[in-house]
Amino acid sequence: MLRVSSNPVLDTVVKLVATAVAMFAFVFVVMVPLYDVLCDALGINGKTSGQAYTAVQAGVDESRSITIQFVATNNEGMPWEFGPSVTRMVVHPGASNDTVFHARNPLPRPMVAQAIPSVSPSRAAAYFHKTECFCFNQQPLDAETATEMPLQFIVDRDLPADIKTITLSYTMFDVTDMVSGSIAAR
């Protein structure tokens, strides 16, 4: 048993601080990687790959149509106006598809944002491949300016037949304070 001093109050405080530090370390050192491994193993959370997909020649399956829905939200405190140019597309598996999202920074100062994607149903995430996406990089935007952010994707031909609709949602986060140095180099 840990005994620091003969003062029981001091012993209790030391034990509580040590327990709090251990709990904090467990959450950030063990739980985050464990969560990622568990999500990958079970195919949950709708996480998509964080890197560009390299298309392989497989042909387009024109006998199937898949509805893609686009949803955009801002994290709490993110002031940007952010949304898709279209909220719904009908695509064929294997075909390359393009769309655009719009963003506008209404503030009188430059900001940097990062979009985090999610796919629903979560088991469709393995079949939804982005070949170009604004979510791959942080997005700097000058004060009171707007931009178009391209998205190119392919729905895999091996998408299970019972999946007829895929929802791709993005949440935009303000990462200005996390960018080291000045606003991201352009």
KOLZA-145790 format. One line per 3 residues: number of its first residue (from 1); for each residue z, y, x of N, C-alpha, C. Coordinates in Angstrom, 3 decimals, decimal comma, padded with zeros to 6 digits. Last residue first. Example, Ala and Ser with C-alpha at 12.3 -4.5 7.8 and 13.67 -1.06 7.14 Angstrom:
BEGIN
2 = 007,080/-002,250/012,850/007,140/-001,060/013,670/007,870/000,030/012,900; 007,800/-005,690/013,190/007,800/-004,500/012,300/007,800/-003,300/013,200
END
This chain:
BEGIN
186 = -047,991/028,760/-000,340/-049,171/028,473/-001,175/-050,319/028,066/-000,322; -044,627/027,748/-000,076/-045,850/028,264/000,543/-047,060/027,862/-000,265; -042,125/028,450/-002,484/-043,010/027,486/-001,832/-044,274/028,138/-001,288
183 = -040,039/031,204/-001,662/-040,807/030,476/-002,683/-041,867/029,650/-001,966; -038,175/030,629/001,410/-038,743/031,462/000,344/-039,488/030,582/-000,649; -035,897/027,964/001,925/-036,552/029,182/002,392/-037,039/030,010/001,226
180 = -036,358/025,187/-000,250/-035,774/025,768/000,957/-036,577/026,986/001,417; -035,735/025,025/-003,614/-036,799/025,141/-002,632/-036,220/025,828/-001,398; -033,704/025,258/-005,420/-033,694/024,080/-004,545/-034,745/024,152/-003,442
177 = -034,197/027,445/-006,984/-033,049/027,505/-006,076/-033,012/026,327/-005,096; -036,438/026,487/-008,459/-036,558/027,638/-007,557/-035,428/027,659/-006,539; -036,782/024,587/-010,318/-036,288/024,132/-009,015/-036,343/025,250/-007,983
174 = -036,591/024,000/-013,647/-036,598/025,115/-012,696/-035,985/024,606/-011,396; -038,592/021,469/-015,167/-037,312/021,889/-014,595/-037,522/023,068/-013,652; -040,076/020,104/-018,000/-040,237/021,055/-016,898/-038,859/021,565/-016,469
171 = -040,977/016,951/-018,979/-039,902/017,931/-019,046/-040,020/018,793/-017,803; -043,544/015,359/-020,774/-043,120/016,023/-019,542/-041,964/016,941/-019,863; -044,761/012,311/-022,108/-043,984/013,545/-022,249/-043,585/014,054/-020,869
168 = -047,049/010,459/-023,706/-046,741/010,961/-022,370/-046,003/012,277/-022,550; -047,208/007,722/-025,738/-046,760/009,111/-025,685/-046,386/009,444/-024,248; -049,677/005,675/-027,050/-048,836/005,950/-025,886/-048,477/007,424/-025,936
165 = -050,617/003,261/-029,419/-050,302/004,664/-029,156/-049,367/004,754/-027,961; -050,946/000,553/-029,449/-052,064/001,365/-029,961/-051,875/002,849/-029,662; -050,125/-002,471/-028,300/-049,841/-001,057/-028,042/-051,079/-000,249/-028,418
162 = -051,029/-005,044/-028,611/-050,217/-004,485/-029,693/-049,841/-003,020/-029,478; -052,370/-005,713/-026,257/-053,165/-005,402/-027,458/-052,338/-004,777/-028,578; -051,263/-004,277/-023,182/-051,097/-005,252/-024,266/-051,758/-004,779/-025,561
159 = -053,666/-003,280/-020,812/-052,634/-002,819/-021,738/-052,496/-003,842/-022,871; -055,688/-003,859/-019,075/-054,737/-004,937/-019,359/-053,579/-004,497/-020,259; -057,028/-001,541/-018,557/-057,647/-002,477/-019,504/-056,695/-003,595/-019,903
156 = -054,977/001,365/-018,353/-055,415/000,078/-017,814/-055,982/-000,814/-018,913; -056,024/004,565/-018,721/-055,212/003,539/-019,372/-055,808/002,199/-018,930; -055,968/007,158/-016,411/-056,692/005,972/-016,866/-055,677/005,065/-017,543
153 = -056,128/010,746/-015,978/-055,447/009,469/-016,128/-056,406/008,388/-016,610; -055,367/013,980/-014,890/-056,399/012,954/-015,024/-055,690/011,610/-015,063; -054,505/017,237/-015,527/-054,011/015,862/-015,592/-055,226/014,950/-015,766
150 = -054,024/020,589/-014,242/-054,832/019,439/-014,671/-054,074/018,114/-014,651; -052,791/023,495/-015,475/-052,410/022,391/-014,604/-053,124/021,126/-015,084; -053,295/026,940/-015,383/-053,666/025,672/-016,005/-053,375/024,577/-014,993
147 = -050,982/029,713/-015,604/-051,855/028,801/-014,879/-052,213/027,616/-015,761; -049,832/033,129/-015,516/-050,058/031,850/-016,188/-050,995/030,998/-015,337; -047,202/035,505/-014,713/-048,547/034,939/-014,594/-048,604/033,584/-015,292
144 = -044,725/036,799/-014,218/-045,550/037,172/-015,364/-047,007/036,714/-015,233; -044,585/036,037/-010,778/-043,988/036,734/-011,924/-045,051/037,071/-012,959; -046,188/032,923/-009,820/-045,765/034,303/-009,620/-045,215/034,896/-010,914
141 = -045,173/029,665/-009,399/-045,877/030,580/-010,298/-045,300/031,975/-010,114; -045,409/026,395/-008,022/-044,982/027,792/-007,888/-045,804/028,674/-008,831; -044,573/023,266/-008,745/-045,532/024,257/-009,229/-044,972/025,666/-009,060
138 = -044,434/020,318/-006,758/-043,765/021,457/-007,360/-044,824/022,510/-007,690; -046,446/017,429/-007,614/-046,009/018,495/-006,725/-045,218/019,544/-007,498; -047,055/015,634/-009,586/-046,928/015,105/-008,227/-046,340/016,134/-007,264
135 = -047,515/016,879/-011,967/-046,154/016,384/-011,746/-045,960/015,811/-010,340; -050,151/017,383/-012,184/-049,324/018,497/-011,735/-047,903/018,048/-011,444; -052,204/014,726/-011,127/-051,176/015,219/-012,055/-050,399/016,357/-011,410
132 = -054,619/012,225/-011,049/-054,275/013,586/-010,635/-053,266/014,111/-011,647; -054,352/009,710/-012,005/-055,111/009,865/-010,763/-054,937/011,270/-010,199; -051,954/007,764/-013,548/-052,380/009,146/-013,317/-053,121/009,210/-011,981
129 = -052,015/005,102/-015,755/-052,191/005,490/-014,347/-052,712/006,916/-014,245; -050,326/002,915/-017,606/-050,767/004,306/-017,683/-050,811/004,846/-016,257; -049,134/000,510/-017,374/-050,562/000,499/-017,663/-051,148/001,904/-017,776
126 = -046,451/000,860/-017,098/-047,131/000,109/-016,036/-048,645/000,121/-016,201; -045,776/002,092/-019,529/-045,778/002,873/-018,290/-046,528/002,161/-017,165; -045,480/000,450/-021,673/-046,829/000,962/-021,435/-046,915/001,716/-020,109
123 = -042,801/-000,020/-021,950/-043,595/-001,091/-021,330/-045,041/-000,679/-021,108; -041,893/002,267/-023,287/-041,638/002,127/-021,847/-042,464/001,020/-021,207; -044,340/003,728/-025,478/-043,214/002,834/-025,215/-043,092/002,558/-023,722
120 = -043,844/006,480/-023,311/-043,309/005,670/-024,398/-044,451/004,966/-025,097; -043,115/007,897/-020,165/-044,088/007,244/-021,042/-043,357/006,401/-022,070; -042,523/010,968/-018,506/-041,973/009,764/-019,124/-043,018/009,219/-020,088
117 = -042,310/013,231/-015,666/-042,981/012,530/-016,761/-042,185/011,349/-017,293; -041,250/016,391/-014,816/-040,862/014,986/-014,735/-041,476/014,265/-015,932; -042,295/019,150/-012,930/-042,411/018,414/-014,184/-042,063/016,955/-013,938
114 = -040,786/021,900/-011,494/-041,177/020,505/-011,277/-041,180/019,819/-012,627; -041,345/025,282/-010,330/-040,951/024,287/-011,331/-041,404/022,905/-010,900; -040,406/028,416/-009,139/-040,987/027,121/-008,806/-040,444/026,100/-009,809
111 = -041,208/031,918/-009,634/-040,379/030,721/-009,832/-041,137/029,498/-009,344; -040,980/035,499/-009,207/-041,656/034,206/-009,028/-040,672/033,051/-009,206; -040,017/037,742/-011,875/-039,809/037,195/-010,524/-040,546/035,860/-010,408
108 = -039,941/038,539/-014,514/-040,458/039,484/-013,519/-040,217/039,024/-012,073; -041,021/035,760/-016,635/-040,011/036,548/-015,918/-040,645/037,485/-014,890; -042,780/034,033/-017,817/-042,613/035,346/-018,430/-041,652/036,272/-017,672
105 = -045,111/031,957/-016,669/-043,812/032,448/-016,229/-043,627/033,851/-016,803; -046,770/029,375/-018,297/-046,681/030,820/-018,097/-045,255/031,176/-017,745; -049,061/026,670/-018,369/-047,722/027,176/-018,066/-047,806/028,681/-017,852
102 = -050,783/023,974/-019,903/-050,686/025,402/-019,612/-049,232/025,756/-019,321; -052,634/021,082/-019,004/-051,406/021,672/-019,528/-051,383/023,132/-019,085; -055,567/019,274/-019,770/-054,926/020,374/-019,055/-053,640/020,755/-019,780
99 = -057,350/016,206/-019,073/-056,791/017,205/-019,977/-056,075/018,245/-019,124; -059,496/013,394/-018,794/-059,006/014,672/-018,280/-058,405/015,494/-019,406; -059,955/009,956/-017,900/-059,736/010,995/-018,906/-059,139/012,234/-018,255
96 = -061,878/007,083/-017,366/-061,184/008,199/-016,748/-061,127/009,340/-017,754; -061,401/003,921/-018,987/-062,122/005,185/-018,844/-061,245/006,228/-018,163; -059,700/001,790/-019,378/-060,613/001,735/-018,245/-061,366/003,029/-018,007
93 = -059,563/002,067/-022,907/-059,002/001,512/-021,673/-060,085/001,389/-020,589; -060,498/005,159/-024,342/-060,809/003,743/-024,195/-060,180/003,243/-022,893; -058,640/007,503/-026,427/-059,321/007,083/-025,193/-059,618/005,588/-025,249
90 = -057,896/010,355/-028,140/-058,214/008,944/-028,335/-059,091/008,539/-027,154; -055,171/012,639/-027,888/-056,504/012,211/-027,447/-056,673/010,742/-027,821; -053,131/015,430/-028,681/-053,525/014,046/-028,989/-054,943/013,804/-028,498
87 = -052,701/018,010/-028,123/-051,503/017,192/-028,308/-051,838/015,728/-028,545; -054,170/020,014/-025,589/-054,344/019,180/-026,786/-053,099/018,316/-026,911; -052,888/021,419/-023,638/-053,998/022,088/-024,335/-054,357/021,331/-025,604
84 = -049,248/021,289/-023,621/-050,570/020,693/-023,419/-051,651/021,501/-024,150; -046,973/023,766/-022,185/-047,465/022,858/-023,208/-048,853/022,324/-022,903; -044,634/026,329/-021,761/-045,244/025,135/-021,166/-045,714/024,207/-022,273
81 = -043,165/029,170/-020,631/-043,917/028,659/-021,773/-044,758/027,525/-021,193; -040,033/029,133/-018,859/-041,497/029,079/-018,918/-041,990/028,676/-020,302; -037,263/029,092/-018,535/-037,854/030,084/-019,432/-039,373/029,994/-019,596
78 = -034,830/026,739/-018,612/-036,173/026,945/-018,049/-036,934/027,882/-018,991; -032,461/026,189/-019,910/-032,468/027,297/-018,962/-033,819/027,560/-018,323; -033,057/022,768/-020,231/-032,212/023,904/-020,608/-032,234/024,965/-019,515
75 = -036,507/021,987/-019,685/-035,098/021,700/-019,496/-034,310/022,958/-019,869; -039,067/022,022/-022,088/-038,413/022,677/-020,963/-036,971/022,219/-020,896; -041,671/019,706/-022,907/-040,412/020,402/-023,187/-039,905/021,061/-021,917
72 = -044,507/018,298/-024,390/-043,979/019,097/-023,286/-042,708/019,800/-023,742; -046,536/015,512/-025,041/-045,362/016,282/-025,442/-044,863/017,032/-024,214; -049,375/013,886/-026,259/-048,799/014,681/-025,176/-047,682/015,561/-025,722
69 = -050,589/010,652/-026,974/-049,921/011,853/-027,470/-049,280/012,561/-026,277; -053,412/008,728/-027,248/-052,462/009,286/-026,281/-051,913/010,568/-026,876; -054,556/005,823/-028,717/-054,178/007,208/-028,961/-053,141/007,618/-027,923
66 = -057,208/003,788/-027,823/-055,778/004,028/-027,658/-055,529/005,515/-027,897; -059,533/001,404/-028,839/-059,197/002,831/-028,774/-057,683/002,961/-028,736; -061,828/-001,076/-027,744/-060,467/-000,656/-028,071/-060,319/000,846/-027,962
63 = -064,390/-001,444/-026,932/-064,016/-002,109/-028,180/-062,613/-001,716/-028,638; -064,832/-000,401/-024,467/-065,150/000,467/-025,607/-064,823/-000,183/-026,951; -063,452/-000,552/-021,621/-063,386/-001,408/-022,804/-063,597/-000,534/-024,041
60 = -065,192/000,011/-018,644/-064,529/000,600/-019,791/-064,586/-000,370/-020,960; -064,610/-001,234/-015,298/-065,381/-001,045/-016,525/-064,520/-000,520/-017,647; -063,470/-001,413/-012,877/-063,147/-002,481/-013,824/-063,957/-002,364/-015,102
57 = -062,919/-000,336/-009,777/-064,043/-000,512/-010,690/-063,762/-001,692/-011,615; -059,824/001,377/-009,599/-060,667/000,270/-009,166/-061,758/000,085/-010,219; -058,219/004,390/-008,564/-058,943/003,612/-009,566/-059,756/002,501/-008,911
54 = -055,140/004,954/-007,430/-056,502/004,809/-006,947/-057,223/003,864/-007,884; -052,827/007,321/-008,599/-053,372/005,972/-008,735/-054,789/005,975/-008,192; -050,496/009,373/-006,903/-051,807/009,209/-007,538/-052,250/007,746/-007,503
51 = -046,969/008,913/-007,602/-048,110/009,168/-006,742/-049,406/008,842/-007,452; -044,860/008,069/-009,071/-044,843/009,445/-008,603/-045,991/009,773/-007,681; -045,400/006,137/-011,977/-045,455/006,257/-010,536/-045,503/007,724/-010,146
48 = -043,084/006,655/-014,668/-044,416/006,432/-014,136/-044,361/006,587/-012,637; -040,618/005,286/-016,758/-040,951/005,982/-015,527/-042,372/005,638/-015,111; -039,515/004,242/-019,098/-040,825/004,857/-019,141/-041,197/005,628/-017,900
45 = -037,139/002,883/-019,406/-037,061/004,294/-019,057/-038,420/004,957/-018,970; -037,755/-000,500/-018,182/-037,288/000,479/-019,159/-037,352/001,881/-018,574; -038,210/-002,849/-016,752/-039,336/-002,110/-017,311/-038,918/-001,106/-018,368
42 = -036,295/-004,227/-015,422/-036,367/-004,434/-016,863/-037,529/-003,707/-017,520; -036,729/-003,411/-012,776/-036,665/-004,839/-013,102/-036,853/-005,097/-014,588; -036,630/-000,605/-012,967/-037,845/-001,273/-012,490/-037,864/-002,737/-012,917
39 = -033,978/-000,270/-013,867/-035,100/000,206/-014,688/-036,405/-000,468/-014,279; -032,595/-001,376/-011,652/-032,462/-001,970/-012,974/-033,614/-001,547/-013,885; -033,311/000,438/-009,638/-033,658/-000,981/-009,511/-033,615/-001,662/-010,870
36 = -032,181/002,826/-010,690/-033,621/002,719/-010,428/-034,068/001,264/-010,330; -029,434/002,093/-010,778/-030,143/002,471/-012,000/-031,653/002,321/-011,809; -028,953/001,766/-008,031/-028,791/000,624/-008,928/-029,532/000,874/-010,244
33 = -029,290/004,400/-007,059/-030,224/003,341/-006,654/-030,148/002,107/-007,565; -027,094/005,548/-008,639/-028,476/006,029/-008,741/-029,468/004,969/-008,253; -024,676/004,099/-007,897/-025,219/004,060/-009,259/-026,680/004,498/-009,364
30 = -024,082/004,548/-005,115/-024,381/003,224/-005,648/-025,126/003,265/-006,979; -023,818/007,275/-004,600/-024,335/006,394/-003,564/-024,782/005,050/-004,131; -022,813/008,549/-006,876/-024,004/009,071/-006,226/-024,601/008,135/-005,183
27 = -020,620/006,921/-007,729/-021,626/007,413/-008,679/-022,907/007,813/-007,961; -019,133/006,512/-005,365/-019,716/005,371/-006,085/-020,839/005,829/-007,010; -018,276/009,109/-004,775/-019,182/008,419/-003,860/-019,871/007,248/-004,557
24 = -016,545/009,504/-006,985/-017,687/010,386/-006,764/-018,719/009,700/-005,871; -014,633/007,509/-006,470/-015,428/007,474/-007,707/-016,684/008,335/-007,561; -013,571/008,409/-004,016/-014,223/007,096/-004,111/-015,099/006,993/-005,351
21 = -012,473/010,856/-004,835/-013,530/010,827/-003,815/-014,284/009,497/-003,874; -010,530/009,893/-006,652/-011,594/010,790/-007,113/-012,763/010,798/-006,132; -008,877/008,403/-004,906/-009,564/007,743/-006,027/-010,719/008,593/-006,519
18 = -007,926/010,460/-003,261/-008,702/009,361/-002,682/-009,482/008,619/-003,760; -006,506/011,939/-005,187/-007,638/012,554/-004,474/-008,517/011,466/-003,866; -004,544/010,036/-005,890/-005,473/010,556/-006,900/-006,705/011,191/-006,250
15 = -003,196/009,695/-003,430/-003,866/008,555/-004,063/-004,889/009,021/-005,103; -002,197/012,296/-003,083/-003,110/011,715/-002,092/-003,885/010,549/-002,698; -000,495/012,464/-005,330/-001,612/013,404/-005,169/-002,643/012,840/-004,193
12 = 001,377/010,435/-004,739/000,557/010,357/-005,947/-000,669/011,259/-005,830; 002,558/011,447/-002,384/001,876/010,150/-002,384/000,925/010,024/-003,568; 003,730/013,761/-003,420/002,660/013,881/-002,439/001,864/012,574/-002,345
9 = 005,659/012,549/-005,036/004,655/013,439/-005,636/003,464/013,586/-004,697; 007,282/011,114/-003,246/006,464/010,387/-004,210/005,393/011,261/-004,877; 007,720/011,538/000,103/007,666/012,336/-001,120/006,753/011,630/-002,133
6 = 007,452/010,288/002,435/008,549/009,811/001,583/008,591/010,572/000,267; 003,886/009,738/002,885/005,170/010,391/003,166/006,247/009,783/002,276; 001,940/007,784/002,604/001,707/008,949/003,442/003,022/009,607/003,836
3 = 001,010/004,622/002,176/002,241/005,418/002,130/002,066/006,557/003,115; -000,779/002,243/000,466/-000,900/003,486/001,207/000,374/004,308/001,052; 000,000/-001,176/000,830/000,000/000,000/000,000/000,000/001,242/000,877
END
